C-alpha cells in the first residue's frame, strides 16, 4: 500500500458504526496535499452544537482541536489563517488556538445579518481555501440535522453560504466530516442515502471540491 492508501485505511476505521466509511471511494489525498501546498489565505470553519441533559447548549470537542492543529500547520507553512465559528464553540476555539496557533485570527459569526457578513468577509479575506471541519451542513429540506435526525436550527448560526460564496470567489473548498450531516458531505450523497440511518433526511445538499471522511472528523 502507498502512504496515502495506508493513511486512508487508518482514518476510515468506523468505531462509531455509522455505516458510511466502508462504502466510500478512496480519499483524494494527493489532490488535497497538492492544493494545500499552495495555500496563501485559508478560512477554517468549525463548530457543531450539542444540547446537554440540562437543556444548555455547548459545542462538540470534535472540530475545535482538529481545526487548531490545521491552523498550526498552515500558519507554520506561511499561510494566513482565519478561524470562524459561532457562539457555542467560540470558547473552545479560543482556548485551542491560544495553545496551538496563536497567529491565527478567530472570528465569531454574528447571529444577525449573517449572510451579509459572510459575503463581505469572503470578499475582503480573498481566501485561496475554505476548510470546513465538523460543521453542520444544510440538508435539502433547508434545515440542519443531528445524526438522529433532530433539527439543530435553534442551536446554530446559519453558515451554509460560506461554501457557495467561497467557490464563487475562486477558493478551493475542502470539507471534512464523519457522518454525512456535515457541510460539504453532499459529495457522498449516494453512499449516505444507502448506508446511513436517516440518510435521506440528514445528508447535506452541497458538495465540497474535495471531501474527506473519517471515523472522527478531528483525525483529518
C-alpha positions in Angstrom: 0.0 0.0 0.0 1.1 3.6 -0.7 1.4 6.1 2.1 -1.9 7.7 1.2 -3.7 4.3 1.0 -2.4 3.4 4.4 -3.4 6.7 5.9 -6.9 6.5 4.4 -7.4 3.0 5.8 -6.5 4.2 9.2 -8.8 7.2 9.0 -11.7 5.2 7.8 -12.0 2.9 10.9 -15.6 3.1 11.8 -15.6 2.8 15.6 -18.9 4.6 15.8 -20.6 2.1 13.4 -22.2 4.8 11.3 -22.2 2.7 8.2 -20.7 5.2 5.8 -16.9 4.8 5.6 -16.7 1.3 4.1 -18.7 2.4 1.0 -16.7 5.4 0.1 -14.1 5.8 -2.7 -10.5 6.5 -1.8 -10.0 9.9 -0.3 -8.5 12.5 -2.7 -5.4 12.9 -0.5 -2.9 13.6 -3.3 -5.2 16.4 -4.6 -5.7 17.8 -1.1 -2.0 17.8 -0.4 -1.1 19.4 -3.7 -3.8 22.1 -3.2 -2.8 23.0 0.4 0.9 23.2 -0.7 -0.2 26.5 -2.4 -2.5 27.8 0.2 -2.0 31.5 0.9 -5.1 32.5 2.8 -7.3 29.9 4.5 -10.6 30.2 6.2 -11.3 27.4 8.6 -14.9 26.9 9.7 -16.0 24.6 12.5 -18.3 24.2 15.5 -21.0 21.6 16.0 -23.6 22.3 18.8 -24.9 19.8 21.2 -27.8 20.0 23.7 -26.8 18.9 27.2 -29.1 17.0 29.5 -29.9 20.2 31.4 -31.0 21.9 28.2 -27.9 24.1 27.8 -26.1 24.2 24.5 -22.3 23.8 24.0 -20.0 22.9 21.2 -18.6 19.5 20.5 -14.9 18.8 21.1 -14.8 17.2 17.7 -13.9 20.1 15.4 -12.1 22.7 17.5 -8.9 20.6 18.3 -8.6 19.4 14.7 -9.1 22.9 13.4 -6.5 24.2 15.8 -4.0 21.7 14.5 -4.8 22.6 10.9 -4.3 26.2 11.8 -0.9 25.5 13.4 0.2 23.5 10.3 -0.9 26.2 7.8 0.5 29.1 9.7 3.8 27.3 10.1 3.8 26.9 6.3 3.3 30.7 5.8 -0.4 30.6 5.1 -2.6 33.3 6.7 -5.4 31.7 8.7 -8.8 32.9 9.9 -10.9 30.6 12.0 -14.6 31.1 12.1 -17.2 29.6 14.5 -20.3 30.7 16.3 -21.1 31.3 19.9 -21.4 27.8 21.2 -17.9 26.7 20.1 -16.1 30.1 20.4 -14.7 29.4 23.9 -13.3 26.0 22.8 -11.6 27.6 19.7 -10.3 30.5 21.7 -8.5 28.1 24.1 -7.3 25.7 21.5 -5.9 28.4 19.2 -4.2 30.2 22.1 -2.3 27.0 22.7 -1.7 25.7 19.2 -2.0 28.5 16.7 -1.8 32.0 18.3 -1.1 33.6 14.9 -4.5 32.6 13.6 -7.3 35.1 13.7 -10.5 33.9 15.5 -13.8 35.3 14.3 -17.3 34.8 15.8 -20.2 34.7 13.4 -22.8 37.3 14.1 -26.3 36.0 14.8 -27.9 38.7 12.8 -27.4 39.6 9.1 -25.1 36.6 8.9 -25.4 36.2 5.1 -24.2 39.8 4.6 -21.4 39.2 7.0 -20.3 36.1 5.1 -20.4 37.8 1.7 -18.4 40.8 3.0 -15.9 38.6 4.8 -15.2 36.4 1.8 -14.8 39.5 -0.4 -12.3 41.1 1.9 -10.4 38.0 3.0 -10.0 36.7 -0.5 -9.3 33.1 0.7 -7.5 30.7 -1.5 -9.0 27.9 0.6 -12.1 27.3 2.7 -11.8 24.2 5.0 -14.9 23.1 7.0 -14.3 20.6 9.7 -17.2 19.0 11.6 -19.5 21.9 10.8 -23.2 21.1 10.2 -24.4 21.4 6.7 -27.8 22.3 5.5 -29.9 19.4 4.1 -32.1 19.6 1.0 -35.1 20.5 3.2 -33.3 23.7 4.3 -32.6 22.5 7.9 -29.6 21.4 9.9 -29.8 17.9 11.5 -28.1 15.8 14.0 -27.3 12.2 13.1 -30.5 11.2 14.8 -32.5 13.5 12.5 -33.2 16.1 15.1 -33.3 19.7 13.8 -30.5 21.9 15.0 -31.7 25.2 13.6 -32.3 26.8 17.0 -28.7 25.9 18.1 -26.6 27.1 15.3 -25.8 30.3 13.4 -26.6 29.7 9.7 -23.3 29.4 7.9 -24.3 27.5 4.7 -23.5 30.4 2.5 -19.8 30.1 3.2 -19.4 27.1 0.8 -21.0 28.7 -2.2 -19.6 32.2 -1.6 -16.1 30.7 -1.3 -16.5 28.8 -4.5 -17.7 31.9 -6.3 -14.7 33.8 -5.1 -12.4 31.1 -6.6 -11.4 29.4 -3.3 -10.9 25.6 -3.1 -13.4 24.2 -0.7 -12.2 21.2 1.4 -14.8 19.6 3.7 -14.3 17.1 6.5 -17.0 15.0 8.2 -17.7 11.7 9.8 -21.4 11.0 9.4 -23.0 12.8 6.4 -24.7 15.8 8.0 -21.6 18.0 7.9 -21.0 20.8 5.4 -19.8 19.6 2.0 -20.7 16.0 2.5 -23.2 16.1 -0.3 -20.3 14.7 -2.3 -21.2 11.3 -0.9 -25.0 11.6 -1.2 -25.5 8.2 -2.9 -23.5 6.4 -0.2 -25.1 8.4 2.7 -28.6 7.6 1.4 -27.7 3.9 1.0 -25.9 3.2 4.3 -26.5 5.9 7.0 -29.6 5.8 9.2 -31.8 8.9 8.4 -29.5 9.5 5.4 -32.2 11.0 3.2 -33.1 13.5 5.9 -29.7 14.5 7.2 -27.4 14.4 4.1 -26.2 17.9 3.3 -27.2 19.3 0.0 -24.0 20.9 -1.1 -20.7 19.2 -2.1 -17.2 20.4 -1.5 -14.5 20.4 -4.1 -12.5 17.9 -2.1 -14.2 15.9 0.7 -12.6 13.8 3.4 -14.5 11.4 5.7 -13.1 9.6 8.8 -14.3 7.8 11.9 -13.8 11.1 13.8 -13.6 14.4 11.9 -10.7 15.6 14.1 -8.5 12.8 12.7 -8.1 14.6 9.4 
